Amino acid sequence: MESCLAKAQFSKCKCSDAKYAGYVDKICYQDAELTCMNSVSSSFKRNRLGCTEQCPQPCEHHSYRYTIMTSTLTTKAKETKESKNFGDKKKDPNFKFDDNFLRVKIFYDELNLEKIVQSTYYDLQTLLGDIGGQMGLWIGISVIAVAEFGDLLISLCIVATRKSRDRKKTKSSEMEMH
C-alpha cells in the first residue's frame, strides 16, 4: 500500500514523502511539492487511487516498533586521543570523532509474539446446539409444569374424597344418634 502511495505521489508531484525514500528518488521539500503530496495523500485516504485493488491487504503482517536513542561517543579528552588514531588534524582541522563515527546497536525491545486469529463467532453448529438446548429447557419445564399440575389435581381429589368421607361419617353418626 505504501509503495502505491509513493508511486502516485512521485508520478503526480515528481517527488514523494521522506518516509518513502526507498521507493522513489526525490523527496518533497518545497511548499508546492508538499501541497501536491498532501493532496495525493488525502486521495489515498479516500481510496481514490485504486491502491486497494492493486495491493490487497496481506494475510500476514509483521510489525516492529523501534526506539531511537542518541548520545555522543566520547568525551573531549578521549576525542583528542581518538582523533590522533583516526584523523589527521593537519589535513582536516575540523575533524571531530563523533561527527565521523557511528556505533549502532540493534536489539529487541520486547520478546513478545502476539497472534490474532479470526474465526466465525457464531456458526451453524453452534446455532443449532443453542436452539436444541433452549427447546430442551422449555420442554423440560413444561413437562415439570404438567407433572406439578397433575400432582395438584391428584392432591385436590384426595382432599375432596377425604372431606366427602368425613361428611358421610359425620352424617351417619348424627343419624345414629337421633
Secondary structure, 3 states (H helix, E strand, C coil): CHHHHHHHHHHHHCCECHHHCCCCCCECCCHHHHHHHHHHHHHHHCCCCCHHHHCCCCCCCCCCCCCCCCCCCCCHHHHHHHHHHHCCCCCCCCCCHHHHCCCCCCCCCCCCCCCCCCCCCCCHHHHHHHHHHHHHHHHHHHHHHHHHHHHHHHHHHHHHHHHHHHHHHHHHHHHHHC
